[in-house]
Amino acid sequence: MKYETKLEKVAVLGAAGKMGSGILLLTAMEMMRLKLELANKDREFVLYAMDTSHKALSDLMVYIRSQVLKKAEKNIVALRKAYANRKDLTDNEEIINQYTVDVCGLIRPVTLLEPVFESTIVFEAVSENPELKVQLLSEIQKNSKHQPWFFSNTSAIPIAWLDEQAQLEGNIMGVHFYNPPAVQKLLEVVKTESTRPELSYFVADFVKNIRKISVPAYDVAGFIGNGYFMRDFLFAEQLVNEMQQQMGFIQAIYMVNKISQDFLIRPMGIFQLADYVGLDVVRFIMSVMKPHINKEKIHSPLIDQFFERHILGGQNADGSQKNGFFSYEKGKITGIYDPGKKRYIALGEFSKECDDYLGELPASWLPWKQMMSHPEKDTLLRIYFNELKSLNGPARDFALRYLQRFREIGMGLVKDKVAFRFDDVNAVLTRGFHNAYGPVNDYF
């Protein structure tokens, strides 16, 4: 079946969620691109946006309209050509509005699964719950009028397991978008030994057409992204356990977060990143990975402790950050939760003590954002890490241990056949996590 024919009837499960909404947006615009091509003007393209809440779906359509409008404003030259035969559309505003109406017109918001049975392509982006995913996929498989292809956005569950449990007969691949899908360029693509080759061909065309970059991964729980992230977090937890014997818990959280952000030149410290993802999500991903990984202990007592106190992090509906390890005000960290005192302690009460203990950053240090945009980034990183190694004090020792573990995790992902190449690991860390450098390098 041709690419454009397969895309005539598509469904996104979990469409109103953070990941599903982005996947829906990208798919809707790709379907509209095909429809606007001369040979496809009479084709009917339908995109089912399936979720459980009418209110969430209503909010979803508001989001889609606003995003499509922005995309149209940026691409008005191409849209003028696409709508050249519409003599009733004379100015840019009319074309932009018509395109927005046309894209949104492809989407059918639904709360029931039955309309999805019409689809030939199903993007699955529901919560990272293995049983829920299997239930939905198997029900569609049993009741579909076609033989749909399934593309799961799972970031942790082995695709072969989903295939077997839902009896999909090889009609599934992992297509893991990074958050937010509309912005992030990276995709992890996972196929199994049973995946039908035509799915790979479709994904290659789809990824190219939506202007993303794909990285292949073996079908191992967690894949590259979470295979790295969960191990990175567990090492940070190990450092906290060591540090708090001398300095106390909140000081240890502060210092490990500072080392992993400032001294390692990352966009966020490790505990802030966990807050952003959601402590409940991190805990769930570990629980999904744990049964599939025997030689390591993928479990965090620290996360369990916060989860039991219902301190979960994540984002509010307006995108603002919820409290987790840290408390936040207008996106900025204001305090750290002290489990003993059962409250957040303001940074001003202890941060200077911690900063003095860690000492100054190397003279060549630049904040992550400046480092990322610097034309001589590679040279500056070499200078920076040489200076870091020449420092004296605890910050140097902890930072170098962290960097060594960073490298071990990256190399282990290739050795254990999670990633195909070191370049793929580096791509995930630089493009997916936006680190200034990957773990396999010659900087340190």
DRENDODO-152475 format. One record per residue (C-alpha): residue in three letters; x negated, y negated, z negated; residue number from 1. Coordinates in steps of 0.1 Angstrom, whole numbers, plus 5000, padded with zeros to 4 digits. Each point is the difference from the previous one (the first is absolute). Last residue first. Example, Ala and Ser with C-alpha at 12.3 -4.5 7.8 and 13.67 -1.06 7.14 Angstrom:
<sites>
SITE|type|x|y|z|seq
SITE|Ser|4863|5011|4929|2
SITE|Ala|5014|5034|4993|1
</sites>
This chain:
<sites>
SITE|type|x|y|z|seq
SITE|Phe|4621|4861|4704|444
SITE|Tyr|5008|4983|5033|443
SITE|Asp|4994|5031|5021|442
SITE|Asn|5036|5010|5005|441
SITE|Val|5025|5027|4992|440
SITE|Pro|5025|4984|4975|439
SITE|Gly|5014|4975|5025|438
SITE|Tyr|4994|4962|4999|437
SITE|Ala|5019|4968|4994|436
SITE|Asn|5030|5019|4987|435
SITE|His|5032|4994|5018|434
SITE|Phe|5018|5030|4985|433
SITE|Gly|5013|5013|5033|432
SITE|Arg|4975|4983|5024|431
SITE|Thr|4968|5002|4980|430
SITE|Leu|5007|5031|4979|429
SITE|Val|5018|5019|5027|428
SITE|Ala|4974|4991|5026|427
SITE|Asn|4972|5011|4977|426
SITE|Val|5016|5034|4995|425
SITE|Asp|5004|5003|5038|424
SITE|Asp|4964|4990|5006|423
SITE|Phe|4989|5027|4976|422
SITE|Arg|5017|5025|5023|421
SITE|Phe|5028|5025|5001|420
SITE|Ala|5016|4991|4967|419
SITE|Val|5015|5025|4975|418
SITE|Lys|4976|5027|5009|417
SITE|Asp|4984|5005|4966|416
SITE|Lys|4966|4986|5013|415
SITE|Val|5017|4971|5017|414
SITE|Leu|5020|4989|4969|413
SITE|Gly|4970|5008|4978|412
SITE|Met|4979|4974|5019|411
SITE|Gly|5025|4973|4991|410
SITE|Ile|5004|5012|4964|409
SITE|Glu|4963|5002|4995|408
SITE|Arg|4995|4965|5015|407
SITE|Phe|5025|4984|4976|406
SITE|Arg|4984|5020|4971|405
SITE|Gln|4967|4984|5008|404
SITE|Leu|5016|4966|5003|403
SITE|Tyr|5016|5004|4966|402
SITE|Arg|4968|5011|4984|401
SITE|Leu|4983|4970|5016|400
SITE|Ala|5027|4977|4986|399
SITE|Phe|4998|5015|4965|398
SITE|Asp|4962|4996|4999|397
SITE|Arg|4999|4965|5015|396
SITE|Ala|5028|4988|4977|395
SITE|Pro|4982|5015|4969|394
SITE|Gly|4968|4980|5003|393
SITE|Asn|4971|4992|5022|392
SITE|Leu|5004|4988|5036|391
SITE|Ser|4977|5013|5028|390
SITE|Lys|5026|5024|5014|389
SITE|Leu|5025|4972|5003|388
SITE|Glu|4975|4979|5020|387
SITE|Asn|4995|5028|5025|386
SITE|Phe|5037|5005|5002|385
SITE|Tyr|5005|4963|5008|384
SITE|Ile|4973|4998|5027|383
SITE|Arg|5014|5030|5018|382
SITE|Leu|5035|4987|4997|381
SITE|Leu|4989|4966|5014|380
SITE|Thr|4985|5016|5030|379
SITE|Asp|5031|5019|5009|378
SITE|Lys|5023|4970|4993|377
SITE|Glu|4981|4977|5023|376
SITE|Pro|5031|4985|5017|375
SITE|His|5016|4995|4966|374
SITE|Ser|5038|5008|5000|373
SITE|Met|4999|5030|4978|372
SITE|Met|4974|4985|4976|371
SITE|Gln|5021|4969|4995|370
SITE|Lys|5031|5020|4991|369
SITE|Trp|4980|5024|4978|368
SITE|Pro|4984|4972|4979|367
SITE|Leu|4964|4994|5008|366
SITE|Trp|4970|5012|4981|365
SITE|Ser|4965|4989|5011|364
SITE|Ala|4990|4989|4965|363
SITE|Pro|5008|5034|4985|362
SITE|Leu|5030|4999|4975|361
SITE|Glu|4993|4987|4965|360
SITE|Gly|5003|5021|4968|359
SITE|Leu|5022|5030|4991|358
SITE|Tyr|4999|4992|4963|357
SITE|Asp|5006|4963|5005|356
SITE|Asp|5030|5008|5023|355
SITE|Cys|5014|5023|4974|354
SITE|Glu|4998|4975|4971|353
SITE|Lys|5013|4973|5023|352
SITE|Ser|5030|5022|5009|351
SITE|Phe|5011|5007|4964|350
SITE|Glu|5028|4977|4988|349
SITE|Gly|5002|4980|5032|348
SITE|Leu|5013|5031|5018|347
SITE|Ala|5032|5000|4980|346
SITE|Ile|5008|5032|4982|345
SITE|Tyr|5031|5019|5013|344
SITE|Arg|5020|5019|4974|343
SITE|Lys|5002|5034|4983|342
SITE|Lys|4973|4992|4975|341
SITE|Gly|4984|5034|5004|340
SITE|Pro|5009|5002|5037|339
SITE|Asp|4984|4967|5008|338
SITE|Tyr|5013|4987|5033|337
SITE|Ile|4977|4976|5018|336
SITE|Gly|5006|4962|5006|335
SITE|Thr|5005|4972|5025|334
SITE|Ile|4992|5015|5033|333
SITE|Lys|5011|4978|5029|332
SITE|Gly|5029|5007|5024|331
SITE|Lys|5022|4971|4988|330
SITE|Glu|4996|5012|4964|329
SITE|Tyr|4988|5036|4995|328
SITE|Ser|4996|5024|4971|327
SITE|Phe|4973|5027|5005|326
SITE|Phe|5000|5037|4996|325
SITE|Gly|5035|4998|5015|324
SITE|Asn|5021|4969|5002|323
SITE|Lys|5020|4995|5032|322
SITE|Gln|4986|4982|5030|321
SITE|Ser|5021|4977|5021|320
SITE|Gly|5014|5013|5032|319
SITE|Asp|5035|4985|4997|318
SITE|Ala|5015|5034|4991|317
SITE|Asn|4974|5004|4972|316
SITE|Gln|4967|5018|5006|315
SITE|Gly|4982|5030|4985|314
SITE|Gly|4989|5002|4964|313
SITE|Leu|5013|5029|4980|312
SITE|Ile|5000|4993|4962|311
SITE|His|5028|5024|4990|310
SITE|Arg|4981|5009|4967|309
SITE|Glu|4997|5036|5012|308
SITE|Phe|4987|4987|5033|307
SITE|Phe|4972|4981|4982|306
SITE|Gln|4988|5030|4981|305
SITE|Asp|5003|5023|5031|304
SITE|Ile|4979|4975|5020|303
SITE|Leu|4973|5003|4974|302
SITE|Pro|5002|5038|4998|301
SITE|Ser|4992|5000|5038|300
SITE|His|5002|5033|5020|299
SITE|Ile|4982|5013|5030|298
SITE|Lys|4978|5025|4983|297
SITE|Glu|4977|5014|5027|296
SITE|Lys|4993|5034|5015|295
SITE|Asn|5036|5011|5005|294
SITE|Ile|5015|4973|5023|293
SITE|His|5034|5009|5014|292
SITE|Pro|5019|5001|4967|291
SITE|Lys|4985|4966|4989|290
SITE|Met|5007|4980|5032|289
SITE|Val|5037|4995|4993|288
SITE|Ser|4995|4992|4963|287
SITE|Met|4972|4975|5009|286
SITE|Ile|5024|4983|5025|285
SITE|Phe|5026|4998|4973|284
SITE|Arg|4977|4984|4975|283
SITE|Val|4988|4974|5025|282
SITE|Val|5037|4993|5009|281
SITE|Asp|5009|4996|4964|280
SITE|Leu|4971|4977|4995|279
SITE|Gly|5012|4978|5029|278
SITE|Val|4979|4993|5031|277
SITE|Tyr|4993|4964|4988|276
SITE|Asp|4994|5011|4964|275
SITE|Ala|4975|5026|5013|274
SITE|Leu|4983|4974|5021|273
SITE|Gln|4997|4977|4969|272
SITE|Phe|4985|5030|4982|271
SITE|Ile|4974|5005|5027|270
SITE|Gly|4990|4964|5004|269
SITE|Met|5014|4983|5030|268
SITE|Pro|4987|4986|5034|267
SITE|Arg|4966|5018|4994|266
SITE|Ile|4965|4985|4996|265
SITE|Leu|4985|5029|4979|264
SITE|Phe|4988|4976|4973|263
SITE|Asp|5032|4979|5002|262
SITE|Gln|5028|5026|5004|261
SITE|Ser|4988|5034|4986|260
SITE|Ile|4978|4982|4974|259
SITE|Lys|5029|4977|4989|258
SITE|Asn|5025|5029|4998|257
SITE|Val|4974|5020|4980|256
SITE|Met|4995|4970|4977|255
SITE|Tyr|5036|4991|4994|254
SITE|Ile|5011|5036|4993|253
SITE|Ala|4970|5005|4976|252
SITE|Gln|5009|4967|4982|251
SITE|Ile|5036|5012|4996|250
SITE|Phe|4989|5033|4986|249
SITE|Gly|4973|4990|4975|248
SITE|Met|4964|4989|5003|247
SITE|Gln|4978|5028|4989|246
SITE|Gln|5020|5032|5003|245
SITE|Gln|5021|4982|5026|244
SITE|Met|4972|5001|5025|243
SITE|Glu|4998|5038|5004|242
SITE|Asn|5038|5006|5004|241
SITE|Val|5002|4970|5023|240
SITE|Leu|4972|5015|5022|239
SITE|Gln|5020|5033|5002|238
SITE|Glu|5031|4981|5010|237
SITE|Ala|4980|4983|5028|236
SITE|Phe|4990|5035|5012|235
SITE|Leu|5036|5010|5000|234
SITE|Phe|5010|4970|5020|233
SITE|Asp|4974|5007|5027|232
SITE|Arg|5011|5036|5001|231
SITE|Met|5036|4990|5006|230
SITE|Phe|4990|4974|5026|229
SITE|Tyr|4978|5022|5021|228
SITE|Gly|5023|5029|5006|227
SITE|Asn|5027|4974|5000|226
SITE|Gly|4986|4985|5032|225
SITE|Ile|4984|5030|5016|224
SITE|Phe|5028|5026|4998|223
SITE|Gly|5017|5002|4966|222
SITE|Ala|5006|5038|5004|221
SITE|Val|4979|5014|5028|220
SITE|Asp|5013|5001|5036|219
SITE|Tyr|4968|4987|5016|218
SITE|Ala|4999|4964|5009|217
SITE|Pro|5000|4980|5032|216
SITE|Val|4996|4962|5000|215
SITE|Ser|5024|4979|5020|214
SITE|Ile|4997|4964|5009|213
SITE|Lys|5032|4980|5006|212
SITE|Arg|5012|4980|5030|211
SITE|Ile|5036|5011|5000|210
SITE|Asn|4994|5014|5035|209
SITE|Lys|4968|5018|4990|208
SITE|Val|5016|5016|4970|207
SITE|Phe|5030|5011|5021|206
SITE|Asp|4978|5015|5028|205
SITE|Ala|4978|5020|4977|204
SITE|Val|5031|5010|4980|203
SITE|Phe|5017|5014|5031|202
SITE|Tyr|4969|5020|5010|201
SITE|Ser|4997|5014|4965|200
SITE|Leu|5036|5011|5000|199
SITE|Glu|4995|5017|5034|198
SITE|Pro|4974|5022|4984|197
SITE|Arg|5024|5018|4978|196
SITE|Thr|4988|5000|4964|195
SITE|Ser|4993|5036|4988|194
SITE|Glu|4963|4995|4991|193
SITE|Thr|5011|4969|4982|192
SITE|Lys|5000|4963|5010|191
SITE|Val|4991|4969|4980|190
SITE|Val|4997|4965|5012|189
SITE|Glu|4989|4973|4976|188
SITE|Leu|5011|4965|5013|187
SITE|Leu|4981|4968|4997|186
SITE|Lys|5009|4965|5013|185
SITE|Gln|5018|4987|4969|184
SITE|Val|5025|4972|5008|183
SITE|Ala|5033|5016|5008|182
SITE|Pro|4992|5031|4981|181
SITE|Pro|4996|4981|4967|180
SITE|Asn|4985|5023|4986|179
SITE|Tyr|4981|5026|5019|178
SITE|Phe|5018|5023|5024|177
SITE|His|4997|5037|4997|176
SITE|Val|5010|5019|5031|175
SITE|Gly|5000|5037|4989|174
SITE|Met|5012|5023|5027|173
SITE|Ile|5031|5022|5004|172
SITE|Asn|5016|5022|5027|171
SITE|Gly|4979|5030|4990|170
SITE|Glu|5031|5023|4995|169
SITE|Leu|5018|4976|4977|168
SITE|Gln|5008|5026|4974|167
SITE|Ala|5005|4974|4972|166
SITE|Gln|4977|5018|4976|165
SITE|Glu|4975|5011|5027|164
SITE|Asp|4997|4966|5017|163
SITE|Leu|4999|4982|4967|162
SITE|Trp|4972|5022|4988|161
SITE|Ala|4981|4997|5033|160
SITE|Ile|5003|4962|4996|159
SITE|Pro|4981|5000|4967|158
SITE|Ile|5016|4975|4976|157
SITE|Ala|4979|4969|4991|156
SITE|Ser|5006|4968|5020|155
SITE|Thr|5033|5012|5015|154
SITE|Asn|5011|4978|5029|153
SITE|Ser|5015|5031|5017|152
SITE|Phe|5005|5002|5038|151
SITE|Phe|5027|5025|5010|150
SITE|Trp|5007|5010|5036|149
SITE|Pro|5036|5009|5006|148
SITE|Gln|5013|5032|5017|147
SITE|His|5033|4986|5011|146
SITE|Lys|5036|5002|4987|145
SITE|Ser|4985|4999|4965|144
SITE|Asn|5018|5019|4972|143
SITE|Lys|4974|5024|4987|142
SITE|Gln|4970|4978|5007|141
SITE|Ile|5017|4970|4984|140
SITE|Glu|5008|5020|4969|139
SITE|Ser|4964|5013|4999|138
SITE|Leu|4985|4965|5002|137
SITE|Leu|5023|4986|4973|136
SITE|Gln|4995|5028|4975|135
SITE|Val|4963|5003|5007|134
SITE|Lys|4994|4963|4994|133
SITE|Leu|5020|5000|4968|132
SITE|Glu|4982|5030|4986|131
SITE|Pro|4965|4985|5008|130
SITE|Asn|5008|4966|4984|129
SITE|Glu|4978|4972|5013|128
SITE|Ser|5030|4977|5005|127
SITE|Val|5016|4999|5035|126
SITE|Ala|4981|4991|5031|125
SITE|Glu|5009|5027|5026|124
SITE|Phe|4998|4989|5036|123
SITE|Val|5024|5021|5020|122
SITE|Ile|4998|5003|5038|121
SITE|Thr|5027|5017|5022|120
SITE|Ser|5028|4986|4980|119
SITE|Glu|5037|5010|5001|118
SITE|Phe|4998|5018|4967|117
SITE|Val|4991|4966|4985|116
SITE|Pro|5037|4990|5002|115
SITE|Glu|5008|5028|4975|114
SITE|Leu|4976|4988|4973|113
SITE|Leu|5023|4974|4984|112
SITE|Thr|4991|4966|4988|111
SITE|Val|4997|4985|5035|110
SITE|Pro|4985|4967|5015|109
SITE|Arg|5002|5002|5038|108
SITE|Ile|4971|4981|5016|107
SITE|Leu|4998|4993|5037|106
SITE|Gly|5019|4968|4996|105
SITE|Cys|4973|4986|4977|104
SITE|Val|4976|5000|5030|103
SITE|Asp|5025|4984|5023|102
SITE|Val|5011|4973|4976|101
SITE|Thr|4963|4991|4993|100
SITE|Tyr|4993|4999|5037|99
SITE|Gln|5030|4978|5007|98
SITE|Asn|4989|4976|4972|97
SITE|Ile|4965|4997|5014|96
SITE|Ile|5013|4996|5036|95
SITE|Glu|5024|4972|4989|94
SITE|Glu|4973|4982|4980|93
SITE|Asn|4976|5002|5029|92
SITE|Asp|5022|4982|5024|91
SITE|Thr|5022|5010|5030|90
SITE|Leu|5017|5033|4992|89
SITE|Asp|5031|5001|5022|88
SITE|Lys|4978|5009|5030|87
SITE|Arg|4991|5034|4984|86
SITE|Asn|4978|5015|5027|85
SITE|Ala|4968|4986|4984|84
SITE|Tyr|5008|5016|4966|83
SITE|Ala|4968|5021|4999|82
SITE|Lys|4980|4972|5015|81
SITE|Arg|5012|4975|4974|80
SITE|Leu|4994|5027|4973|79
SITE|Ala|4963|5003|5010|78
SITE|Val|4995|4962|4995|77
SITE|Ile|5021|4999|4969|76
SITE|Asn|4978|5025|4981|75
SITE|Lys|4993|4981|4968|74
SITE|Glu|5036|4988|4997|73
SITE|Ala|5013|5035|5007|72
SITE|Lys|4979|5015|4972|71
SITE|Lys|5014|4974|4975|70
SITE|Leu|5036|5007|5011|69
SITE|Val|4994|5038|4998|68
SITE|Gln|4988|4995|4964|67
SITE|Ser|5030|4979|4989|66
SITE|Arg|5025|5023|5017|65
SITE|Ile|4984|5031|4985|64
SITE|Tyr|5000|4986|4965|63
SITE|Val|5037|4990|5002|62
SITE|Met|5007|5034|5014|61
SITE|Leu|4983|5016|4970|60
SITE|Asp|5020|4979|4975|59
SITE|Ser|5032|5015|5015|58
SITE|Leu|4984|5035|4999|57
SITE|Ala|4992|4995|4963|56
SITE|Lys|5035|4989|4993|55
SITE|His|5015|5030|5018|54
SITE|Ser|4978|5023|4979|53
SITE|Thr|4989|5036|5008|52
SITE|Asp|4977|4994|5030|51
SITE|Met|5001|5008|5037|50
SITE|Ala|4990|4975|5027|49
SITE|Tyr|5011|5017|5032|48
SITE|Leu|4984|4986|5032|47
SITE|Val|5019|5003|5032|46
SITE|Phe|4986|4993|5035|45
SITE|Glu|5025|5000|5029|44
SITE|Arg|4982|5000|5034|43
SITE|Asp|5013|4976|5026|42
SITE|Lys|4971|4976|4998|41
SITE|Asn|4974|5028|5000|40
SITE|Ala|4984|4998|5035|39
SITE|Leu|4997|4962|4997|38
SITE|Glu|4982|5000|4966|37
SITE|Leu|5020|4983|4974|36
SITE|Lys|5012|5033|4986|35
SITE|Leu|4965|5012|4994|34
SITE|Arg|4990|4969|4981|33
SITE|Met|5033|5002|4981|32
SITE|Met|4991|5036|4989|31
SITE|Glu|4965|4987|4989|30
SITE|Met|5016|4972|4981|29
SITE|Ala|5024|5023|4982|28
SITE|Thr|4972|5024|4991|27
SITE|Leu|4978|4973|4985|26
SITE|Leu|5029|4987|4979|25
SITE|Leu|5012|5034|4989|24
SITE|Ile|4965|5010|4989|23
SITE|Gly|4997|4968|4980|22
SITE|Ser|5034|5005|4983|21
SITE|Gly|4991|5037|4993|20
SITE|Met|4968|4991|4981|19
SITE|Lys|5015|4975|4975|18
SITE|Gly|5033|5018|4999|17
SITE|Ala|5032|4992|5019|16
SITE|Ala|4993|5025|5027|15
SITE|Gly|4997|5030|4977|14
SITE|Leu|5005|5023|5030|13
SITE|Val|4993|4983|5033|12
SITE|Ala|5019|5014|5030|11
SITE|Val|4994|5000|5037|10
SITE|Lys|5021|5005|5031|9
SITE|Glu|4987|4987|5033|8
SITE|Leu|4964|5004|4989|7
SITE|Lys|4996|5035|5014|6
SITE|Thr|5011|4987|5034|5
SITE|Glu|4974|4972|4999|4
SITE|Tyr|4972|5025|4994|3
SITE|Lys|5012|5025|5026|2
SITE|Met|5013|5034|4991|1
</sites>
